């Protein structure tokens, strides 16, 4: 009875006092509003619902003369922080050129094309004049895994009834997500190890799975572009390029054929920036921090390329008399 009282109290406290933290928590990134808090005419980006947004805020209603840019992407676009990311640098560059501009970093680690679409559709509600979508193929395993977790927790099967409690769910995920994992004895960790790293590696080496993921990225990117077009918002696609070591020992930035299909999406209101072309002829080993993520220098180069497009009029609000 005491345990039931304690659990009931914890459940009530969680729902009353941690509402923001729990917002979309068990939708694992598939909840449209998680991390977007609208209050007093402003929007705050917060860490909630499995979305590790950098804290940022902006007016709910954009000033008609302001260029508002929202960058949607994964950990590559997110960078180490807002200031050093190409999203953060972009706003500063445009303001220095005399433009009234603001840019926001909506990059989220581990997000694939499906969850980027969910974020992009929400971002379109906040009157951006330009959306930048970072196109990458590396996170589809995470998207599928989180979708399965979401559907399992949404299921009304009797085995999931206890999981309707936010307290029990969090206790369950302490093990799954390895919260406080390092504090446990090694023998306990070995007995209860929960890791899908091997499954991810195996999936990434499976030709059929890779082909399906490639198809998914194409479809979801096309849906993202279509959503922006329907909203009347220009979209700029940044095509990811990874660091590759050639047989001759030379390092190159390669986009793995992504531009081949992305080029078909270009047209009125849709332009493309290719990291592979931006870094061509440069010391790419100095630009990349690992096989996919770029250092501050790489973010600077990407920001300049986008700023050039914006300064030429792409994504700039029409000036009405």
N, C-alpha and C positions, 0 to 999 in steps of 0.2 A: 504493500500500500504506500509505503514511504517513497519507494522508487517511482511509482505511478504519479504521486503528487509532485515529485521533483521534475519528472519529465513533462508533466502538464504545465508546471510553472515555467520551465525553460522554453517550452513551445510557445506559450503566451508571450513571454518576454521577447523571444526572437521575432515574432510577428509584429509586436508593437513597437519595439525600439530599434530593430535592425531592418526596417522595411527597405531602405535604400540599398543596403548590402545584398538583400535577398531578391531584389528586383531582377527577374529573369534568371535567377541563379541556376535553376535546374533545367533551363532550356539550352544551356551550353553554347550561347552565341547565336541561337536561332530565334531569340525573342527580339522583335524589331526595336523596342524602346530601351532595352537594357543599356545602362551607361549614359543615357541622355536624360537629364533632369531639367524639366522646364519649370521655372519659378520666377515670379515677379518680372516677367518680360524678358528673362534671360534663359539661356541654355547652358548648363554645366555638363562637361564631359567628366565622368567619374569612373572609378574602378568598380564595376558591378556586373552581375550576370555572366561571369566568365570573360568579361571584356576588360582588359588592362589598358584602358585609355590613359594617356597622360592627362593630368588635370588641366582643363582649358575652359574658357567660357566666352560666350558671344551673345549679342542681342538677338532675341527671337525674330524680330523684324529687321531686315537689312536696310541700311541707309541706301536710298535709290542710287546715289552716286558712287557707292563703294563696290570695288571688285572683291568679291568673297570667294575664296578658293578652298575647297575641301579635298584633302588627299586621303583616299581610301586604299588600304593595302595591308600587307602582312608585316613581319618583323623587319624586312629590308627597308620598306618605306618608313616604318616607325623609328628606326634608328635608336640611338642611346638616350636621347632626350629631344624635346621639341626644338630647342635652339639650334642644335647641330644637325637636325634632320633636314632633308630638302624641303619639306613642308614648312618648317619654321624659317629657314633661310629665305624662302621665296617671298614671303610677305615683306621682310626687311629690304630685300633687293628692290621690290616694286615701289616701296615707300621712298627709298633713296632716290629713285628715278623721278619722283614727284607725283606718283599715282596715289590715290586714296585706296589702299588695299589692305586686306587681311587674309591670312591663310591659317588653316587648322589641320593638325595631324590626327587622322582617324585610323592610323595604322595599328594593327593588332597581331601579336605573335601567334603563329600557328593557324591563321585564317586562310582558307582556300577560297576558290571562286564562288562557292555557294554562300558562304557566310559573308563574303565581301558584298555580294548582291544585297543581302539583308541590310547591311550597314549603309550601303549606297542609297537604297530606297528611303531609308530614314533621313539621311543627310539631305536628300532632295527636298525635304519638307522645310528646310531652313534657308531657302532662297539663295543658294549659291549661284554665282555667275559662271563658275567653272568647277567641274569635278575632275580630279586627277585619279585615275584608277591604275594601280600598279599590278601588272599582269605577271603571274608567276605560276609554275606548275608544281611547286614543291610541297604543298600542304593539303593535298586531297585526302591523304590517309587520315589526318586529324579531323577534317570535315566529316568523313564517314563515321569515324569513331564517335565523335560528339553527337552526331545525328542518332546513332544507335542508343547512346546513353539517354538522350532526350526521349526517344520513343519508349524505351524501357520504363523510365520513370513516369511517363504519361499514361502508361497502360493501366487498366483497371483489373488486371489479373490479380487474384488473391495473393500471389507471392510478392506483389509490389504494394500491398496495402500499408504496411509499416513505413514504406518509403514516402508516403504522403506527409509524414511528419518531417518538418525541416530539421529538427534536431537529430533524428535518426539518420536522415540523409547525410547530414554533415559528418556524423560519426562514421558512417559507411565510407564517405569519401576521404576521411583522414587516412584510411588505409589505401584506397585507390590512388589518391593524389600524393601519397607519401608525405603528408604534413607531419612534422616532427619525426620523420622517419629516422633521421640520423641519431635521435636520442634513444632509440630502442637497441637492445642487445643484438649483436650480429646474428646469433642463432635464431632470434625471433624474426628478423628481417628475411633471413633465408627461407624460413618455413612459410612466411606469409607474403613472399615477394609477389608484387603485381606489376608486371612490366610488359608493354607491347612493343618494345624496341625491336625485338627479333621479328615480330610480325610485320612491323613497318619496313624493315630491311628486306624481308622476303617479298612483300608486296611490291616494293620498288624495283625488284629484279624480275618480276613476272611480266612478260610481254603483254599478255592479255589484260592484266590489271592496268598497266601503264597506258595501253591504248584506250581503255575505258575512261581513265582519268583525263587523258588528253581531250577526248570527246566532251567530257563534262566541262572542262575549263573553257573550251570553245563555246559551248552552249550557254554557260552561265555568263561569260563575258559578253556574248551577243545580247543576252537578256539585260545585262547592266547598261549596255549602250542604248538599247531600245527604251529602257526606263528613263534614261537621261533625255533622250530625244523627245519622248512623249511629254516630259516636264519642261521642254524648251530650254534645257541647260546643255551647253557644249561640254564635251568630255574629251580628255586627253589621256591616251593610253601610254603608260610607261612600260616598255617591254623589258622584263628582267633578263639579264645576262649573267651566267655563272662563270667562275674562274676555272679554266681547264688547263691542264698541263699536256702539251703536245708530245708526240713521239720524239721530236727533236729537242725536247727539254724546254721549249719556249712556252710561256704562259700566255693564254689568250682569254678574252671575254667572249663567251658563246651563248646565244639565245636559244639554241637547240631547235631551231625551226619555228619558233613561236610567231615570228613576224610573217611567215608565209601565210598563215590563216588570219592573223590579226589585220593584215593589210586590206583584206576584203571588207573590214568594218569601217575603214576610213571613208570619209565623204563629208557632206555638209554637217558641220557641227562636231566632227570627230577627227582628231589629229593624233599622230603617233610620235613618240620620242623613243629611240632605241638606245639602250645602254651600250650595246655592242658597238654602235657607230660613235657614240660619244667618247668611248675609251680607246678607240682605234689609234694605234701608234703610240700609246702611252705605256708607262711602266705599270701594268695592271696589278702586279704583285704588291706594289705600294698602295694601290687604291683599295684592294680587297682586304678585309679583316679575316675572312675565311673563304670557303668556296662560293658563298652567296652574298654575304653582307659586306657592304662597302664602308670604308672609313669616312671621316669628315670630308676629306678631299673629294671622294666620290659623290657625296651628297651635294657638295658645292657645285660640282660640274652639272649634275642633273638639275639643280635649282636654276642655274644660269640658262640652261637650255629651255626650261619651261618659261622663265621670265622673258626670254626673247620672244616666245610665241605670244605671251600676254601683252607685251609692249607693242607688238605688231597689231593688236586688236582682238586676239582670240580670247574669248571669255570676258571681255570688258563690257560692262552694262551700257546699253544705248543711252546717250544723253538726250533727254527730251526737253523741248523748250518750255 
